[in-house]
Each structure stands twice: as structure tokens, then as C-alpha cells.
Amino acid sequence: MSSGMAEKPIEDVDLGDVSLWEQGPPHAVFERLRKEDPVHWSEMAGWEGESGFWSITKAEDVHAISRDWETFSSERGGILAADHSVPIEFQNAMFIGMDPPRHDRIKNLFQRGFTPKRIAAHEDEIRVITTRVLDGLEGRSEFELVTDLAQPVVGRVIGSFLGAPEEDDAMWADFANRGLALGDDELQPEGEGTVLELIQKGVARVIEMAADRRENPTDDLTSLLVHAEVDGERLEDYEIASGFALLVSAGNDSTKATFSSGMLALLREPDQLQRLVEDPSMIPVAVEEFLRMFPAFAHFRRTATRDVEFGGKKIREGDKVIMWYPSSNRDESLHKCPHTMDVERNPDHQAFGAGGRHFCLGTALARLELKILFEETLARFPNLELAGEPSIVRSLFANQPRAIPVRVG
């Protein structure tokens, strides 16, 4: 923790200050908040037109907020800390931005595409995709872990699951990378294509795909969504498009983020890397530790529907309430030495949410994909080393490395 942060009165700590996020989540700040002010108000200074927010930093409190949708709504104000980052109307068109009963109806339709049987049937395809990308890196002495390995694997995996053609992978990767990088001026520069333009392009593409599936049904998730019914009703085009956008964003960014962060941590701790190389059966447990330490998304937001006292603070109707997963996952009351990576820990965590209706739909797929990515990468390149200084996305939302240069040892 910097001396300035250590001296600053706790009430002046502003988690909306992007400078705190230069190297990823400000874990020292979160640790201080958990101890001194676990329900903390930030003014969000520097964000023009944005109101402040309450920060929820302890695991127990995140769990409570997650389960009380009647008091803390996903639909009333959007799911991101900054209202202007993605249009509220689009956030609310995704089931993650809805409350019951609408949320339950839409999510139940999407749930049909994520049955254990469908995910298990996709295991061979995930391994084929991963192996093909690794084959393309053979013979190179150096490569970049994020863009050369993680991105093409995760992009094709979610693309194949949804039925999107491979030529669209780069478009959807750009959609996810730029659309979710709240606060990063490099990924969200002004005047170079707005998030709204990305959304409009993506919606148009999904509507085109949906029209084709109505005429030519297939076995992919898009076709399932086009033809699925609940109580005699089918999804509208905008519901399919917004749900598709949610899945393609999560499928690109979440798995890429945790895999890249986990690999970076292993490269910095070669002894733990070697343990997984020598005993790959440990990888599923290690994946849970990577998810705990490096949740892909730093926060989700709720909006108070009424005045309520929570954690000794008066939260007023309409206030933003932010659940911080990098903090709740390192809560000292749950984890011994929470900042230390232990590939044998097998922890509980909130990387997929903290219970309630918004628990991540793609949890099983993400775990399977991460398992295969680590298995195949460590088997193919057991002696990887860092070849330069990694860079980190500077974002209040997307928690991930930007680039990790590596050499083959």
C-alpha cells in the first residue's frame, strides 16, 4: 500500500479512482476496507455525470446482497458501476440485468443450452481447439500468452458452442475486450468506435444468425434459443441478441482472464508450476484457487429499491451498491493467507457469483475449459518462462492481464 493511501482517511478512499487499478485490483485497499469500513461509500470523482456507490467488500455481505433481489435490484439501475459505460437499456436486455420473474423466464431458456450432457459432449471439441492453437505455436521460442494462446482458444470454444462461424471470432473478441474494459483508455479510447457501435454491430450479426437458424435449424445453442419455448412463448430477436452478447462476452473474457492470470501466477512461482507439471491430476483443484484469486470480473452492481440499513450504514433508495469479488474472494475470515497462492487449497469462492438467481450459467463449461487449457498448455510447454514485463488491463470491471510475453525454456 502506498504511503499516501496508508495516511488517507478511510472515508476519502475512492474505489472509482482508476489510478488505483493500474496493476489490477487494489488488494491493499480492499484489505483495509474489509477491516475498517466493509460497507464503504465512494464518490466516484473523475467520472463525469456519475454518482457514487457503496462498496461491499466482505464475502458474507456479498452473499447477502446477491440473494436479496427485492432490496438490491439488478434491473433498476444496471449491473456496472458506471451508468454510461454500456447503455442501461442493453444491460437490462440481458438476463443478468433483470429481476424475477422476467429474469427466471429468460435464463431458464438459456439454461437448456448448458445442461451437463451438452457440456460433457463438448469436451472433445474443446481439447481439439486447444491442441490446434498449441500446434500453431510449436517451433517458436517466444510468444504472447494472451493473444497467441488464450484468446484464440476461448474465442473458438464459445463460438463453436453458440454456433458462430470462426471468421466472426475476432469481431466477438473485440466486442468483449473493448466492451468490458471499464476505465481503460487504451481499450475504450474516445472517438475510435464507441461501445454503442460495437453493440449495434453485434446485435445485427446475431439477428442475422437467428434468421438463418429459423430456416436451417442446427444443434448449436443459437438454434436452440431460436426454437425454444416457455409457456408457448419464444424469445424475441432482441432477447436472443442480448443473451448471445452476454454469453460471448463472458465466454471470451472470463476464461481468458482466469487462465492468463493463473498462468502468470505460476510463472512467477515456478515451484507451484512444477507441481502441476509433475501431477496434472492436481489441476482441477488448482483451477479453483485461480478462480478465487483471479475472478474474471471485479464487480457487479445492484441498486437499492428502498431505504435500508446494511452493515451499519444507511443505504438510500436508488443508491448504487457494488459487490467486489477480488475482495470477497480474499476475505481473511474465510481464507488463511488469502494473498498467497496454494494450488492445493481447493477453496470456496465467489468467482461465479455468490449464490442466488444470478449464479453464473456457464460455470461447468468454464471449469472444463480451464482444466483442459491448463492440462494441454503445461503438457506442451512445461518449461515456460516470462520473457518480459506483463501488462495489466486497467479497469474497474475486467480483471485480467493485457499481455504476458513468454519464452519456451
PyMOL commands that set and color helices and strands:
alter all, ss='L'
color gray80, all
select helices_A, chain A and resi 3-7+10-12+18-21+27-36+59-67+88-93+95-97+102-114+116-121+123-135+145-162+166-179+195-215+221-227+237-268+270-278+280-293+325-328+363-380
alter helices_A, ss='H'
color red, helices_A
select strands_A, chain A and resi 39-42+53-56+72-73+142-144+229-230+233-234+299-304+308-310+313-315+320-324+384-386+391-392+401-403+405-408
alter strands_A, ss='S'
color yellow, strands_A
deselect
rebuild
show_as cartoon
